[in-house]
Amino acid sequence: MAIVAVNARNQFRGKIKEIILGSVVSEVDVETPAGIVTSVITTRSVKELDLQVGTEVLAFVKSTEVSIAKL
């Protein structure tokens, strides 16, 4: 399957560094040139996509809010 078009502008190509499986949701860490991007997705999706450490993926970031805290 090839991706033809996506409306998310923030895309990061990388490889899966770690997967922490949970019973319902899992954390997937993707190592990109910009740093680590962590996604929380359903464990079912991890299995259906056959995600494994070392798999090359695209991480799409689409956010409606960014919070800032003063240090």
N, C-alpha and C positions, 0 to 999 in steps of 0.2 A: 504494500500500500504506500502511495506517495502522497505527501501533503501538497495540495495545489495552491491554497491561499488561506491565510489566517488573519484575523483582524487585530490580534494582539501585537503591539509594536515592540514591547520589551521581550526579546527572545534571546535565550542563552543556550548555546550548544555546549554539551559537556558529556561526561561519563558518570554513571552512577558509582558513588564511592561507598555508600552504606545504605542498607535497608533495615529498618527496625520494624519487624512485623508485629502487629497487634491483632486482636481477635476481630475487630471491626475496621479500624483505620490503621494505617502504617505511615511511618516517616521515611521519605526517600531523599537522601542527600546526593546532590549532583555537583560534581566539581567542574567549574567553568573557569575561563580565563579571568573573569571578574571576581571569583571567589566561590564559596559554597552556597548553593541555593537549596533550601529545604522545602519539600512539598509534603503536605499531609493529604493522602488520598486513601480511598477505601482499599482494604486488603484484597477485596475481590478484583479491583482494577489492577493491582500489582500482579495478581495471578493471571488475569485475562490478557494483559499486555506482555506476560512472560518477562517481567523486569528482573534483572539480576545485576549484581555488582559487575562493573565493566561494560554494561550495555550503554551504547551511545544514544543520547536522547536530546530532545529540545525541551527546555523549560520555558514556559510562557508565563509572564507576570502581567496580570491585569488587576489594578487596584483602584478602588473608589475613594480611599482615604489613607493618608499618611499622617501619623502622629509624631510630634516632636516634644522631647522633654529637655528642659534646661539643666545643664550639669553644674 
